[in-house]
């Protein structure tokens, strides 16, 4: 009886330990994904800035072609 209960408790402990390891792995994956997201957001901001600068340059060049004054 006691041996069966100890076996049951050991199995439960192993199951809890396995779930804790899975949770730690999931947390590490989430942390890595958050870091990747920050990199993508930074890159997107950089590309947005480059696009806006190119659009301003394009507008200025079109203005020059049309003979408009550039502010």
Secondary structure, 3 states (H helix, E strand, C coil): CHHHHHHHHHHHHHHHHHHHHHHHHHHHHHHHHHHHHHHHHHHHHHHHHHHHHHHHHHHHHHHHHHCCCCC
